[in-house]
Structures are given as C-alpha cells and as structure tokens.
Amino acid sequence: MEKNNCIGCIVSECKFHARTEDYCTLDKIQVTKHENTATSTECTDCGSFKRQ
C-alpha cells in the first residue's frame, strides 16, 4: 500500500502504517472522541486503527 502524504502517523502497530515512513496508507481516517465534548488531544483517537 502506498503512503498518504496528507496523514502522518507514528503508530507502527497499525495495519495501515506505511512501514518505511511515518505515514498512513488510508485515503481517509475517522477521528473519534472518548467524551461528549473533547477538551484536549487525550480525548481523541484514530478510529481507523486496526492491529496488524
């Protein structure tokens, strides 16, 4: 799969990580939140993550 230059990613444990560079290979990702109102970075995650 080819890297998406628009989505940087350092999560090498993800199935969609580009492997040779810190990018995602998906065309788009879904960002999710853990609370009704996100008030910090820690309240959000990549919902497109899939374990290798």
Secondary structure, DSSP 8 states (H G I E B T S, - for coil): ---EEEEE---TTBTTB-SSSSEE-SS---EEESSSS--SGGGEEETT--B-
